[in-house]
Amino acid sequence: MPFKKNDPNINRKGRPKVGDSINDRIRKFFDETEEDEESSKKCKRIDLLIKELWKCGKKGDFQALRYLTDRLGGRPTEKVEVSGDEDRPIGIVFLPQRLTPDEWMNEQGNRESMDSTTETEDSA
């Protein structure tokens, strides 16, 4: 959509200042203290949340444990190798949202005709 002068949808205030975004408000909320029901001590809400996640994990909720361990050290990076024929580049096809890959292939015809079409478009 092109820019139009005096468009009413323009955000004239710009990006929210620090402290106004939802993330800043959530951080502020979790930094506040609250009484722990078990120990009657004042704790930060974030500590109470972590404690609840740990309790859920001990009861068998593996998603809670996975969440905690992912935050502890981060998930390991996964290597993904993409390769194709040695003498040909790898092609990328963006499918319309309404079609599955199989539906798109059926609509386009057989594989050989697709490859020749792609090659002629790339060389032009």
N, C-alpha and C positions, 0 to 999 in steps of 0.2 A: 504494500500500500504506500503510495507516494506521500511525501510530506505536504500538507496543506496549511497555509498561513491561517492563523486564528481558528484552528480546529479545536472544538471543545474537548476532545479526548486527549489533548496534550497534557502531560504531567508537568505543570508549571512549578510545582514545589521541588521537583527533582527527587533524587534518592533520599530515603529517610535518614535523618541524622542519627548518630550513634545513640542507642538507648531507645529508639522508636521502633526498631524492627521486631518482628515476632521472636526471632532467635535471641535477641538481647533481653527481651522480657522473660523468655523461658529461663535463660541463664540466671537472671536476677531472682526469679521465683525459686529455683533450686539452690541458690546461695543463701536463702533465708533459712532460719532455724525453726524447728518444730519439736515438740516433745515426743520422744520415742515412747510408745505405749508399753513396751516390755520393760525398759529400764528406767523410765520416767526421767531420763536425761535429755537435755537439749542437744539436738543434732541437726546438721544441715540436711535439707530435704533430699539432696542428691545422695547422701550417705544412706538415708532411709530407703530410697529407691533401689540402690545397689544391694542392700540387705534383703529386700523383698525378692529381687531377682535371684539371689543366692538361695533363699528358702525354696523358691519354686524349682530351682535346679536340683536341690537335694531331694525334692519329692518326685523327681523324674521328668521334669519339663526340660527336655534337651535344647529347645529353642532358647530358653533363658540362659542356659549354660553357654551355648554357642555365642549368644549376644555378648556375654561377659568376656569370654575368651577372645572374641574378635576385637573387642575394644582394648583388651589388655596388650596384645602384641600386634594386632592387625592380622588380617587373613594373608596367607602366603600368596605371592603373585603366581599366576598361572601363565605358562608359556603356551602360546598358540602359534603353530607353524602352518603357513598357507603355502601350498605349492601347486604347480600345474605342469603342463608339458614343458620340456626344456626350451623348445624353440618358439613357444607362443606365450603371449602375456595372459595374465589371469583377468577374466572379465567380471564385471560386477553388474548385476541386473537389479533394478529397483522395481519391485512389484507393486501394483495398485493394492490398496488395503482390502479391497473386496475379493481378491483372488488368492487362493493358496498356490504354492509353487506348482502342484500337479495341474490345477485348473489353468494356470497360465501357460504351462507347457502344452497342454491339449489345445488351447486356443491358438498357440503359435505354430503348431504342426510338429513335424519330426525334428530331431536334434540337428541333423545335417543342414537343413535349411536355415535354422537359427544361426549356426556357426558361420555360414557364408554371408548372411546378412550383417552379422556383427563385424566381420572382417572388412566388408566393403565400407561400413560406416566409419570404422577406425582409420582406414587409409585415406578417406576423403578429407 
